[in-house]
Amino acid sequence: MVADRPLTTRSVLASTLLGTHPPRMPAPALVRAGALFGLEEGAVRTALSRMVAAGDATRDDDGWYELTGELAERQRRQEASRSATTLEWSGAWTQAVVEPGGRSAADRAALRRAMGRLRMAELRDGVWLRPDNLPMDDDRTESRSVVAPFTRWFRVHPDDDADLATRLWDLPSWGEHAVDLRREMARLLERLDAGDVDALAPGFVLSAAVLRHFNADPLLPRELLDRRWPGDALRADYKRYDRAYRDLLAGWLRSGERGGPQ
């Protein structure tokens, strides 16, 4: 399995809800999803209560849980990464230079997170760049507002775009990992199409790995990518894989219903 992050009870529940549109499910369905990973009902319900207390989810009177706050925002970013919408590239780059001055550790961490969401890469300490080919959606607007107090922004035209792109991003590694993910999806897709419920747990982990890989895609202009760049192929494969996974999971969850939300 190419995905190797350990799964906690919270991450199982959050990922299950992140894969649902809207991110809302009844408690029994979440308990059954947890059972895929050997999680006891008590552990699942405790984790759900903690998510509500932490502001990560809400619970209505009928026992349905829905993601809120940062996790709800993550789903929107996740969907944007899957669609990979870009603009025609003029050849210009966006540059952000962090102004000198002391700032708190929390501000520094928030700045780095926001730059990551903007898909900027750091050339050197305090100098961030990327080709100017992404639309200014709500998430990018919000991320720009986070870094605005600390940065000055410029449009620049580097001498060697392709060389700069390879310095800023490890494109070969991203491409190689994408090929591994495509191979793993093809293997599991056969089992999903055959209705093999034992494929649901590894398929869940793989789906999370693919979505993380989408988030790590710098979404560069085609002019700066190898003609064999696997981004589009990975997204096409995942669309089919995700459909098959959701269909099998939905059927499996329905088979365990015990009279509605509790």
VENSUL-V349273 format. One line per field, one symbol per residue. psi: psi as a letter, one per 30 degrees, with the letter a starting at -180 (. if undefined). burial: # if it has 16 or more other C-alpha atoms within 10 Angstrom, else .. A space follows every 50 residues. Layout:
BEGIN
psi = ???
burial = ???
END
This chain:
BEGIN
psi = kfkgkkjleeeeeeeeefgkjliklleeeeeeeeffggkleeeeeeeeee eeefgfllklfggkkkklbeeeeeeeeeeeeefhkllkkffllkkkkkkl lklleeeeeeeeeeeeffhlkjeljgjkllkigkliaeeeeeeefefeff lkklkljlejeeeeefeekieeeeeeeeeeeeeeeeefeeeeffgjfffe eeeeeeeeeeeeeeffkfhllffglkfgkgeeeeeeeeeeeeeeeeeeee eeeefgkhglk.
burial = ..#.....##.########...############.##.#.#..##.###. ##...####....#####..##..#.##..##.#.......#######.. ..........##.##########...########....##..##.##..# #.........#...#..##.#..##.###.##.##..##.##..#.#.## #.#########.###.#####.......###..##.##..##.###.##. .#..........
END
